[in-house]
Structure formats: structure tokens, C-alpha cells
Amino acid sequence: MQEWQEEVLADVRAGRRISDRDIVAKVRRAVLMQRLPPGTRLPEVTLGEVFGVSRSVVRKALTRLASEHVVDQRPNQVARIRAPSIEETRETFAARRLVEGEIAALLAGNLDEASHVQLQAEVRREIEAHGRGDEPARIEHSLAIHHLLGEHSPNRVLGVMLTDLILRTSIVIALYKRPNLASCFLAGDHTALLASLEQGEAEAAREGIQHHLESLEGLLDLSPREASIDLMAILGRSREQA
């Protein structure tokens, strides 16, 4: 079981009061890790049972998730994880190439030693996770690499934009990743990016990120998907425990 799933169970078992912010964090995390694919229904009753909270707390969480573009909420309908269209998917990747490419160029030659060590460690861990076939861990380390770029962005507005685009990109990858594709690992891309950042090669860093995202988009099968998901299992609580 994943560490974040264990956290849900630990909180529930300990009787800790779970807030709408906790639910938002857990659902967002599940989406980022591609555990909750687009189109997944999020019934208020089921979420309440999973987290041991009232429907009013669940509603607050769903409203926040909707404002973050994680879920779609429509009157008299069950909320669902967003399922972006093919057009929106392409626009999302185009926007991320612009934003993250600029951040990479700004960071080239400007990363402090501690930040470089952090990135280096995540790149190594991603490669190791891929080598042992641990795709959830690989995704986690890949996300950490890109989030670190956003966190250290010299332009804070671009950094916030990148954080949003990383989540949106994760949603479309969960929706459109080819069914027979075991991993979206792109060997050498993050290692090359790290070298460009260290050597202060701004244009190489920009081009490296843009090529990385173009390659990632190329791994997608842009056709509609339907999801059938057990929320109890995904969010860390079996039906026997409910």
C-alpha cells in the first residue's frame, strides 16, 4: 500500500479530525499519482465514508477541488475527476512548454548548491525506481523534479502557473496514456536537463524541457476513455473497513 494511503488509514483509525483541506490534498495526490483517472465519480456519501466526515465537509472539499480544476461539478450531478478534451490537452501541453521552458532558462546557472543536490537526488531516485519497475515511485520522483523547478523559479508567478499545469498535465496523462504503455519514463531527459542547469546553458535547458514535454505528449493516445474505479480501494480504505 502506498504511503499516502497509509496516512489516510492512520488518520481515520486515530480518530483525528479530517478537514476539507485534508480531503483536497488526498484527492489531488491520488490524481497526481494517476490513481484516480479522469471521469472517476466522487459521490459525497462514499467520500464521507472513506474519510469519516460529514457531507458538508465533503462538499467544501469538492468546491475547492473544482476551483483548482481537479473535478467537474454540475448541478444535480455527482462530481467527477475532470476529463479534459483533446483540444484542451494540446493547449495544456503547449502552455506548459512555454511556462516550464522559461523557468528552466531562468534557473540555468542560478541554482544554489542545495537545490542542485535536491534535483540530482530526485533524478537518481527516478532512474532507480524505473529500474526496479516501481512505476508509482517513478511518477512521484518525476513530479518532484518538476515541482522543484516551480518552487525555485526566479519568477514566482510562473512558478505558481507551473504547479497548476503539472496537475493538469497529470490528469490528461491519466486519461490518454496508451493502455499498453507500462511507463512514461523518458530515459536521459532529466539527466540532460540537470546538466544544462548546472552548466548555465539557458537555451539548452529551455529546449530540453520543451523536447521532454513534446515526447511525453507523443506517448498519449488521444481518444476518449471510460473509468471504473473503486474509491474505497484507491483512497486507502477497503469495503470491509467502511
Secondary structure, DSSP 8 states (H G I E B T S, - for coil): --HHHHHHHHHHHTT----HHHHHHHHHHHHHTTSS-TT-B--HHHHHHHHT--HHHHHHHHHHHHHTTSEE--TTS--EE----HHHHHHHHHHHHHHHHHHHHHHTTT--HHHHHHHHHHHHHHHHHHHTT-HHHHHHHHHHHHHHHHHT-SSHHHHHHHHHHHHHHHHHHHHHB-TT------TTHHHHHHHHHHHT-HHHHHHHHHHHHHHHHHTB--S-------HHHHTT--TTT-
